[in-house]
């Protein structure tokens, strides 16, 4: 775990090419995500050796949702250059010892020792991406005009499973401006099947047709005037 900063650069670049779409999808800083991949690789390797991948992912999920997201000042504290790494480790121990596994606590110690506390969210995101990749899962971002009920969600999963040849992991988002339909994003590929998009295409076709007719009439008028 202490070698987290020294992952092979070539391996890192290969993974970046496959996983970089997560940066845009989750609005993560590119530099932070690259750092996150290095640390996530080290954490995943340690978790695999211990046979506790699912446990570590669940603990990291809880750390982000229950601590980092709810206590923004916690991230500020981890990022502060005014607080020594030793003091930060002590804060982790007081707050989390006994609440999380020694493996994840040790990982957090390494993070603060290398002054990377501001990259915790990126490390978490990268870990999820790596586990998805490891297990042949494909993360699909689905945006709809209204929340998906269980039946609609299951139907989408079944269709995506067939088309992708992999197990889709749905990340849903609601945007009433879509009016209806859905927008799917898989990696860098976007399929826009929303009603709003279809209406926009129809509107653009009508505008283009009108412009063409106006231009044709103008050409005919100019030709007649010239004669």
PAZAPA-4460 file (N, C-alpha, C; in steps of 0.05 Angstrom, whole numbers, plus 32768, in hexadecimal, padded with zeros to 4 digits):
% residues 227
    n_x    n_y    n_z   ca_x   ca_y   ca_z    c_x    c_y    c_z   seq   type   mol
   8010   7FE8   8000   8000   8000   8000   8011   8019   8000     1      X     A
   8028   8018   800D   8039   802F   800E   8045   8037   7FF3     2      X     A
   8044   8024   7FDF   804F   802A   7FC5   803A   8035   7FB2     3      X     A
   8024   8040   7FBD   800E   804A   7FAC   8017   805E   7F98     4      X     A
   802B   806F   7F9E   8033   8084   7F8C   8044   8079   7F75     5      X     A
   804C   805F   7F75   8060   8055   7F63   8056   8040   7F50     6      X     A
   803C   8041   7F48   8031   802E   7F35   803E   8032   7F1A     7      X     A
   8042   801D   7F0B   804F   801E   7EF0   8040   8033   7EDF     8      X     A
   804E   8047   7ED4   8041   805C   7EC4   8033   8051   7EAB     9      X     A
   803F   803C   7E9F   8033   8031   7E87   8018   8024   7E8D    10      X     A
   8017   8015   7EA4   7FFE   8009   7EAC   7FE9   801E   7EB2    11      X     A
   7FF2   8034   7EBF   7FE0   8049   7EC5   7FD4   8056   7EAC    12      X     A
   7FE5   805A   7E97   7FDB   8066   7E7E   7FC6   8054   7E71    13      X     A
   7FCB   803A   7E70   7FB8   8027   7E64   7F9D   8029   7E72    14      X     A
   7F9D   802A   7E8D   7F84   802B   7E9B   7F76   8046   7E97    15      X     A
   7F86   805B   7E95   7F7A   8076   7E91   7F6A   8076   7E78    16      X     A
   7F74   8069   7E62   7F66   806A   7E49   7F4B   805C   7E4B    17      X     A
   7F49   8048   7E5C   7F30   8039   7E5E   7F1C   8046   7E72    18      X     A
   7F27   8055   7E85   7F17   805E   7E9B   7F12   807C   7E9B    19      X     A
   7F1F   808B   7E89   7F1E   80A8   7E8A   7F02   80B3   7E86    20      X     A
   7EF0   80A3   7E7A   7ED4   80AD   7E76   7EC7   80B3   7E90    21      X     A
   7ED0   80A6   7EA6   7EC5   80AA   7EC0   7EC9   80C7   7EC9    22      X     A
   7EDF   80D3   7EC0   7EE6   80EE   7EC8   7ECF   8101   7EC1    23      X     A
   7EC7   80FF   7EA7   7EB1   8111   7E9E   7E97   810A   7EAA    24      X     A
   7E91   80F0   7EAC   7E77   80E8   7EB6   7E73   80F0   7ED3    25      X     A
   7E88   80F1   7EE2   7E85   80F7   7EFF   7E91   8112   7F06    26      X     A
   7E98   8122   7EF2   7EA3   813C   7EF6   7EBA   813C   7F0A    27      X     A
   7ECD   812B   7F04   7EE5   8129   7F15   7EFC   8136   7F07    28      X     A
   7F0D   8144   7F15   7F24   8151   7F0A   7F37   813B   7EFF    29      X     A
   7F41   8140   7EE6   7F51   812C   7ED8   7F6A   8124   7EE9    30      X     A
   7F77   8139   7EF3   7F90   8133   7F02   7F8A   8123   7F1B    31      X     A
   7F74   812A   7F29   7F6C   811B   7F41   7F65   80FE   7F3A    32      X     A
   7F58   80FA   7F24   7F50   80DF   7F1C   7F69   80CE   7F16    33      X     A
   7F7D   80DA   7F09   7F96   80CB   7F04   7FA3   80C2   7F1E    34      X     A
   7FA4   80D5   7F31   7FAF   80CE   7F4B   7F9D   80B8   7F58    35      X     A
   7F83   80BC   7F55   7F70   80A8   7F61   7F74   808C   7F56    36      X     A
   7F7A   808A   7F3C   7F7F   806F   7F30   7F97   8062   7F3D    37      X     A
   7FAC   8071   7F42   7FC4   8065   7F4E   7FBE   805A   7F69    38      X     A
   7FB0   8069   7F79   7FAA   8060   7F95   7F95   804A   7F94    39      X     A
   7F81   804D   7F82   7F6C   8038   7F80   7F78   801D   7F78    40      X     A
   7F8B   801E   7F66   7F98   8005   7F5E   7FA5   7FF8   7F76    41      X     A
   7FB3   8008   7F86   7FC1   7FFD   7F9D   7FAD   7FF1   7FB2    42      X     A
   7F97   8000   7FB6   7F82   7FF7   7FC9   7F75   7FDE   7FBF    43      X     A
   7F6F   7FDD   7FA5   7F62   7FC5   7F9A   7F74   7FAD   7F9C    44      X     A
   7F8D   7FB1   7F96   7FA0   7F9A   7F99   7FA1   7F8F   7FB5    45      X     A
   7FA2   7FA2   7FC8   7FA2   7F99   7FE5   7F88   7F8B   7FEC    46      X     A
   7F71   7F96   7FE2   7F57   7F8A   7FE9   7F55   7F6F   7FDC    47      X     A
   7F5F   7F6B   7FC4   7F5E   7F51   7FB7   7F6F   7F3D   7FC6    48      X     A
   7F86   7F45   7FCF   7F98   7F33   7FDF   7F8A   7F2A   7FF8    49      X     A
   7F7B   7F3D   8004   7F6D   7F36   801D   7F52   7F29   8019    50      X     A
   7F49   7F27   7FFF   7F2F   7F1C   7FF9   7F18   7F2D   8003    51      X     A
   7F1C   7F47   8003   7F08   7F59   800E   7F01   7F70   7FFB    52      X     A
   7EFF   7F6B   7FE2   7EF9   7F80   7FCF   7EDE   7F8D   7FD4    53      X     A
   7ECA   7F7C   7FD7   7EAF   7F87   7FDC   7EAD   7F96   7FF6    54      X     A
   7EBA   7F8C   800A   7EBA   7F9A   8024   7EC7   7FB5   8023    55      X     A
   7EDE   7FB7   8015   7EEC   7FD0   8013   7EDC   7FE4   8002    56      X     A
   7ED0   7FDB   7FED   7EBF   7FED   7FDC   7EA8   7FF7   7FED    57      X     A
   7E9B   7FE6   7FFC   7E85   7FEF   800D   7E8E   8003   8022    58      X     A
   7EA5   7FFE   802E   7EB0   8011   8043   7EB7   802C   8036    59      X     A
   7EC3   802B   801E   7ECB   8044   8011   7EB2   8053   8008    60      X     A
   7E9D   8044   7FFF   7E83   8051   7FF8   7E79   8061   8010    61      X     A
   7E79   8053   8027   7E6E   8060   8040   7E7F   8077   8048    62      X     A
   7E99   8075   8045   7EAB   808B   804D   7EA5   80A4   803D    63      X     A
   7EA1   80A0   8022   7E9B   80B7   8011   7E7F   80C3   8017    64      X     A
   7E6B   80B1   8018   7E4F   80BB   801B   7E4A   80C6   8037    65      X     A
   7E55   80BA   804B   7E4E   80C1   8067   7E61   80D5   8074    66      X     A
   7E79   80D6   8069   7E8D   80E9   8075   7E96   80FF   8062    67      X     A
   7EA1   80F7   804B   7EAD   810B   8039   7E97   811D   802D    68      X     A
   7E81   8111   8024   7E6B   8121   8018   7E5C   8132   802D    69      X     A
   7E5A   8128   8045   7E4B   8136   8059   7E5C   814B   8068    70      X     A
   7E75   8147   8068   7E87   8159   8078   7E9D   8164   8066    71      X     A
   7E96   8179   8056   7EA9   8185   8044   7EC3   818E   8052    72      X     A
   7EC0   8196   806B   7ED7   81A0   8079   7EEB   8189   807F    73      X     A
   7EE1   8171   807F   7EF2   8159   8082   7F06   8158   806C    74      X     A
   7EFD   815C   8053   7F0F   815C   803C   7F22   8173   803E    75      X     A
   7F18   818B   8046   7F2A   81A2   804A   7F40   819C   805D    76      X     A
   7F39   818E   8073   7F4D   8187   8087   7F62   8174   807B    77      X     A
   7F58   8160   806C   7F6B   814D   8060   7F7E   815B   804C    78      X     A
   7F73   8170   803F   7F83   817E   802A   7F95   8193   8036    79      X     A
   7F91   819B   804E   7F9F   81B1   805A   7FBD   81AB   805D    80      X     A
   7FCD   81BF   8054   7FEA   81BD   8057   7FF3   81C5   8073    81      X     A
   7FDF   81D0   8082   7FE6   81DA   809D   7FE5   81C4   80B2    82      X     A
   7FDA   81AD   80AB   7FD8   8197   80BE   7FEB   8181   80B6    83      X     A
   7FFB   8178   80C9   800F   8163   80C3   8001   8148   80BD    84      X     A
   800E   8138   80AC   8003   811E   80A5   7FFE   810D   80BE    85      X     A
   8010   810F   80D1   800D   80FF   80EA   7FF3   8106   80F8    86      X     A
   7FED   8120   80F9   7FD4   8129   8106   7FBC   811F   80F6    87      X     A
   7FBE   8120   80DC   7FA7   8116   80CB   7FA3   80F9   80D0    88      X     A
   7FB8   80E9   80D2   7FB5   80CD   80D7   7FA7   80C8   80F2    89      X     A
   7FAE   80D9   8105   7FA2   80D7   8120   7F84   80DD   811E    90      X     A
   7F7D   80F0   810D   7F61   80F7   810A   7F51   80DF   80FE    91      X     A
   7F5D   80D3   80EA   7F51   80BC   80DE   7F4D   80A6   80F3    92      X     A
   7F62   80A1   8103   7F60   808C   8117   7F4A   8091   812B    93      X     A
   7F49   80AB   8135   7F34   80B1   8148   7F18   80AE   813D    94      X     A
   7F15   80B7   8123   7EFA   80B7   8117   7EF2   809C   810C    95      X     A
   7F05   808C   8102   7EFE   8075   80F2   7F07   805A   80FD    96      X     A
   7F1A   805A   810F   7F25   8041   8119   7F0E   8031   8126    97      X     A
   7F0C   8018   811E   7EF6   8007   8128   7EDD   800A   8117    98      X     A
   7EDB   801F   8107   7EC4   8023   80F5   7ECA   8018   80D9    99      X     A
   7EE3   8018   80D1   7EEB   800D   80B7   7F01   7FF9   80BB   100      X     A
   7F07   7FE9   80A6   7F1B   7FD4   80A8   7F37   7FE0   80AA   101      X     A
   7F4A   7FD1   80B7   7F65   7FDB   80B8   7F71   7FE0   809C   102      X     A
   7F68   7FD0   8088   7F73   7FD4   806D   7F6C   7FEF   8062   103      X     A
   7F52   7FF7   8065   7F4B   8012   805B   7F57   8028   806C   104      X     A
   7F59   8023   8086   7F65   8038   8097   7F82   803C   8090   105      X     A
   7F90   8026   808A   7FAC   8028   8082   7FAE   8037   8068   106      X     A
   7F9C   8031   8056   7F9B   803F   803C   7F98   805E   8040   107      X     A
   7F87   8065   8052   7F82   8082   8058   7F9B   808E   8064   108      X     A
   7FAA   807F   8074   7FC3   8089   807F   7FD7   808F   8068   109      X     A
   7FD8   807D   8055   7FEA   8082   803E   7FE1   809B   802E   110      X     A
   7FC7   809E   802B   7FBD   80B5   801C   7FC6   80CF   8029   111      X     A
   7FC3   80D1   8044   7FCA   80EA   8051   7FE9   80EE   8052   112      X     A
   7FF7   80D8   8054   8014   80DA   8054   801F   80E6   803A   113      X     A
   8011   80E0   8024   8019   80EB   800A   8009   8104   8003   114      X     A
   7FFB   810F   8016   7FEC   8129   8012   7FD9   8127   7FFB   115      X     A
   7FCA   8110   7FFA   7FB7   810C   7FE4   7F9A   810C   7FEF   116      X     A
   7F95   8117   8006   7F7A   8116   8011   7F65   8123   8000   117      X     A
   7F6E   8137   7FF0   7F5B   8145   7FDF   7F52   8134   7FC7   118      X     A
   7F5E   811C   7FC4   7F57   810B   7FAD   7F46   80F2   7FB6   119      X     A
   7F3B   80F3   7FCE   7F2C   80DC   7FD8   7F15   80D4   7FC6   120      X     A
   7F06   80E8   7FBD   7EEF   80E2   7FAC   7EF8   80D5   7F91   121      X     A
   7F0E   80E0   7F86   7F18   80D5   7F6D   7F22   80B8   7F72   122      X     A
   7F2F   80B3   7F89   7F38   8097   7F8F   7F20   8084   7F91   123      X     A
   7F0B   808E   7F9E   7EF3   807D   7FA0   7EE7   8078   7F85   124      X     A
   7EE4   808C   7F74   7EDA   8089   7F59   7EEB   8075   7F49   125      X     A
   7F05   8079   7F4B   7F17   8067   7F3C   7F15   804A   7F45   126      X     A
   7F12   8046   7F60   7F0F   802B   7F6A   7EF6   801E   7F5F   127      X     A
   7EDF   802D   7F5E   7EC7   8022   7F53   7ECB   801A   7F36   128      X     A
   7ED8   802B   7F27   7EDD   8026   7F0A   7EEF   800D   7F07   129      X     A
   7F03   800A   7F17   7F15   7FF3   7F15   7F06   7FD9   7F1C   130      X     A
   7EF5   7FDA   7F30   7EE6   7FC2   7F38   7ED2   7FBB   7F22   131      X     A
   7EC6   7FCF   7F16   7EB3   7FCA   7EFF   7EC3   7FBC   7EE9   132      X     A
   7EDA   7FC7   7EE3   7EEA   7FBC   7ECD   7EF2   7F9F   7ED3   133      X     A
   7EFA   7F9B   7EEC   7F03   7F80   7EF5   7EED   7F6C   7EF2   134      X     A
   7ED4   7F74   7EF6   7EBD   7F61   7EF7   7EAC   7F62   7EDD   135      X     A
   7EB7   7F6F   7EC9   7EA8   7F70   7EAF   7E8F   7F7F   7EB0   136      X     A
   7E8D   7F94   7EC1   7E76   7FA4   7EC2   7E7A   7FBE   7EB3   137      X     A
   7E64   7FC8   7EA8   7E65   7FE1   7E99   7E53   7FF5   7EA6   138      X     A
   7E5E   800C   7EAD   7E4D   8020   7EBA   7E3F   8031   7EA5   139      X     A
   7E25   8033   7EA7   7E15   8041   7E93   7E06   8058   7EA2   140      X     A
   7E09   8070   7E98   7DFC   8087   7EA3   7DE2   808C   7E94   141      X     A
   7DCC   808B   7EA1   7DB2   808E   7E95   7DA4   80A7   7EA0   142      X     A
   7D9D   80B9   7E8E   7D8F   80D1   7E96   7D73   80D0   7E8A   143      X     A
   7D5F   80D3   7E9B   7D43   80D2   7E93   7D34   80EB   7E9E   144      X     A
   7D1C   80EF   7E92   7D0D   8107   7E9A   7D00   8102   7EB6   145      X     A
   7CFB   80E9   7EBD   7CF0   80E3   7ED8   7CFF   80CB   7EE3   146      X     A
   7CFC   80C6   7EFD   7D0A   80B0   7F0A   7D02   8095   7EFE   147      X     A
   7D14   8083   7EFB   7D0E   8068   7EF1   7D02   8057   7F07   148      X     A
   7CEB   804A   7F00   7CE1   8037   7F14   7CF0   801C   7F10   149      X     A
   7CEA   8009   7F21   7CF9   7FF0   7F21   7CF6   7FE1   7F06   150      X     A
   7CDD   7FE1   7EFC   7CD8   7FD3   7EE3   7CE8   7FDF   7ECC   151      X     A
   7CE8   7FFA   7ECA   7CF6   8008   7EB4   7D14   8003   7EB7   152      X     A
   7D1E   8004   7ECF   7D3A   8001   7ED4   7D43   7FE4   7ECC   153      X     A
   7D33   7FD1   7ED4   7D3A   7FB5   7ECD   7D39   7FB0   7EAF   154      X     A
   7D26   7FBD   7EA2   7D24   7FBA   7E85   7D3C   7FC6   7E77   155      X     A
   7D45   7FDD   7E81   7D5D   7FEA   7E75   7D75   7FD9   7E7A   156      X     A
   7D78   7FCE   7E92   7D8F   7FBD   7E98   7D8F   7FA4   7E86   157      X     A
   7D78   7F98   7E82   7D76   7F80   7E71   7D7F   7F86   7E54   158      X     A
   7D75   7F9D   7E4A   7D7C   7FA4   7E2E   7D9A   7FAB   7E2B   159      X     A
   7DA4   7FBA   7E3F   7DC1   7FC1   7E3E   7DD3   7FA9   7E41   160      X     A
   7DCA   7F96   7E51   7DDA   7F7D   7E55   7DDE   7F6F   7E3B   161      X     A
   7DC8   7F6E   7E2B   7DC9   7F60   7E11   7DDB   7F70   7DFE   162      X     A
   7DD7   7F8A   7DFD   7DE5   7F9A   7DE9   7E03   7F9C   7DF0   163      X     A
   7E0A   7F9F   7E0A   7E25   7FA3   7E12   7E35   7F89   7E15   164      X     A
   7E26   7F73   7E1A   7E34   7F5A   7E1F   7E43   7F5B   7E3A   165      X     A
   7E3A   7F6C   7E4C   7E46   7F6F   7E66   7E30   7F77   7E7A   166      X     A
   7E37   7F76   7E93   7E24   7F7D   7EA8   7E23   7F9B   7EAB   167      X     A
   7E0D   7FA8   7EA4   7E0B   7FC6   7EA7   7E06   7FCE   7EC4   168      X     A
   7E13   7FE3   7ECC   7E0E   7FEF   7EE7   7E02   800B   7EE1   169      X     A
   7DE9   800D   7EE8   7DDA   8026   7EE1   7DDF   803C   7EF6   170      X     A
   7DE7   8053   7EEC   7DE8   806C   7EFC   7DD4   807F   7EF0   171      X     A
   7DBD   8083   7EFE   7DA7   8092   7EF3   7DA7   80AF   7EFC   172      X     A
   7D9C   80C0   7EEC   7D9A   80DC   7EF2   7D80   80E6   7EE5   173      X     A
   7D73   80F9   7EF2   7D5A   8104   7EE8   7D5F   8121   7EDE   174      X     A
   7D55   8125   7EC6   7D56   8140   7EBA   7D3B   8145   7EAC   175      X     A
   7D29   8154   7EB9   7D0E   8159   7EAE   7D0F   8166   7E93   176      X     A
   7D25   8174   7E8D   7D27   8182   7E73   7D27   816F   7E5B   177      X     A
   7D2C   8155   7E60   7D2C   8141   7E4A   7D10   813C   7E40   178      X     A
   7CFB   8143   7E50   7CDF   813F   7E4A   7CD7   8121   7E4B   179      X     A
   7CE6   8110   7E3D   7CE0   80F3   7E3D   7CF8   80E5   7E31   180      X     A
   7CF6   80CA   7E2E   7D0C   80BB   7E23   7D23   80BA   7E37   181      X     A
   7D3C   80B5   7E2C   7D53   80B2   7E3D   7D6C   80B8   7E2E   182      X     A
   7D81   80C0   7E3D   7D9C   80C3   7E32   7DAE   80AF   7E3F   183      X     A
   7DBC   809F   7E2F   7DCE   808B   7E3A   7DEB   8093   7E34   184      X     A
   7DFC   808F   7E48   7E18   8094   7E44   7E28   807C   7E4D   185      X     A
   7E37   8070   7E3A   7E48   8059   7E40   7E65   8061   7E38   186      X     A
   7E75   8066   7E4C   7E90   8070   7E45   7E8E   808B   7E37   187      X     A
   7E9A   808D   7E20   7E99   80A6   7E11   7E82   80A7   7DFD   188      X     A
   7E72   8092   7DFC   7E5D   8090   7DE8   7E42   8099   7DF5   189      X     A
   7E34   80AB   7DE7   7E1A   80B5   7DF1   7E05   80AE   7DDD   190      X     A
   7DEF   80A2   7DE6   7DD7   809F   7DD5   7DC1   80B0   7DE1   191      X     A
   7DB8   80C3   7DD1   7DA4   80D6   7DDB   7D89   80CF   7DCF   192      X     A
   7D78   80C1   7DDE   7D5E   80BA   7DD5   7D48   80CA   7DE4   193      X     A
   7D4F   80E1   7DEC   7D3C   80F2   7DFB   7D28   80FF   7DE8   194      X     A
   7D11   8105   7DF3   7CFD   8114   7DE4   7D07   8130   7DDD   195      X     A
   7D14   813C   7DF0   7D1F   8157   7DEB   7D32   8157   7DD3   196      X     A
   7D43   8143   7DD2   7D56   8141   7DBC   7D48   813D   7DA1   197      X     A
   7D33   812B   7DA2   7D24   8126   7D89   7D16   8140   7D80   198      X     A
   7D0A   814F   7D93   7CFD   8168   7D8C   7D11   817C   7D80   199      X     A
   7D28   817D   7D8C   7D3D   818F   7D82   7D45   8188   7D65   200      X     A
   7D47   816E   7D60   7D4E   8165   7D45   7D38   816D   7D31   201      X     A
   7D1F   8169   7D39   7D08   8170   7D28   7D08   818E   7D23   202      X     A
   7D0C   819D   7D38   7D0D   81BA   7D35   7D23   81C3   7D22   203      X     A
   7D3A   81B7   7D25   7D51   81BE   7D14   7D4B   81B6   7CF7   204      X     A
   7D3E   819F   7CF3   7D36   8197   7CD7   7D23   81AB   7CCB   205      X     A
   7D10   81B4   7CDB   7CFC   81C8   7CD1   7D0A   81E2   7CCB   206      X     A
   7D1D   81EA   7CDB   7D2B   8203   7CD6   7D3B   8200   7CBC   207      X     A
   7D49   81EA   7CB9   7D59   81E5   7CA1   7D48   81E5   7C88   208      X     A
   7D30   81D8   7C8A   7D1E   81D7   7C73   7D14   81F3   7C6C   209      X     A
   7D0E   8203   7C80   7D04   821E   7C7B   7D19   822F   7C6E   210      X     A
   7D32   822D   7C78   7D48   823C   7C6D   7D4C   8234   7C50   211      X     A
   7D4A   821A   7C4A   7D4E   8210   7C2F   7D38   821B   7C1D   212      X     A
   7D1F   821C   7C26   7D09   8226   7C15   7D0C   8244   7C10   213      X     A
   7D14   8252   7C25   7D18   826F   7C21   7D2F   8274   7C0D   214      X     A
   7D44   8265   7C0F   7D5B   8268   7BFD   7D52   8261   7BE1   215      X     A
   7D42   824C   7BDE   7D39   8244   7BC3   7D27   8259   7BB7   216      X     A
   7D15   8265   7BC7   7D04   827A   7BBC   7D14   8293   7BB5   217      X     A
   7D28   8299   7BC5   7D39   82B0   7BBF   7D48   82AC   7BA5   218      X     A
   7D52   8293   7BA1   7D60   828D   7B89   7D4E   828F   7B70   219      X     A
   7D35   8285   7B73   7D22   8286   7B5D   7D1B   82A3   7B56   220      X     A
   7D17   82B4   7B6C   7D11   82D0   7B68   7D28   82DF   7B5A   221      X     A
   7D40   82D9   7B63   7D58   82E6   7B57   7D5A   82DE   7B3A   222      X     A
   7D55   82C5   7B34   7D57   82BB   7B18   7D42   82C8   7B07   223      X     A
   7D29   82CB   7B11   7D13   82D7   7B02   7D19   82F5   7AFD   224      X     A
   7D24   8302   7B11   7D2A   831F   7B0F   7D40   8323   7AFA   225      X     A
   7D53   8311   7AFA   7D69   8313   7AE7   7D60   8310   7ACA   226      X     A
   7D4B   8300   7AC6   7D41   82FC   7AAB   7D30   8314   7AA2   227      X     A
***
